[in-house]
Amino acid sequence: MRKTIALVMSAGLGLAALAGAALADKGQGMFGRADTNGDGFVSKDEFAAGRNAMFTKLDANSDGSVDQAELDKAREAWHQRKSQQTQADSGAQTETPKKEHHGRFMARIDTNSDGKVTTQEFGAAGDKMFTKFDANGDGKLAQDEMPKRKHKQAPAEGAAPAQ
């Protein structure tokens, strides 16, 4: 679930499905970009605006819905950007997730199972995610309410592989 959430958030603060953990990104980060009024919180309106912008980016053919091919294309572009950033920062290469995980997001939010996610389905899933993240129920997200992203650690140089 967290992988799916991280991906959406990373792509522009849309649904948790593609990324909530990315709100603690490098530089200003997704959280800082989502906090458009600079008060240190992401309100439900700010979250919805980011989610709507994300949907527009994902809907590559502008038909009002997002299909699996559009999600795969956006996911690949995101992984390429992250890989380039990681290589520039540390010289290490990142691993692209296996494709079998990619259909889970679609299956979760495509509530009518027609193979497309509409703005209504995307919005409903985003509202559900916002409520889940808003641990204290105050109607806004604080940085400490965001899930912590777990990074895979590369084995130490010369270390034996895990058995």
Buried (B, 14 or more C-beta within 10 A) or exposed (E): BBBBBBBBBBBBBBBBBBBBBBBBBEEEBBBBBBBEEEEEBBBBEBBBBBBBBBBBBBBBEEEEBBBBEBBBEBBEEBBEEBBEEEEEEEEEEBEEEEEEEBEEBBEBBBEEEEEBBBBEBBBBBBBBBBEBBBEEEEEBBBBEBBBEBEEEEEEEEEEEEEE
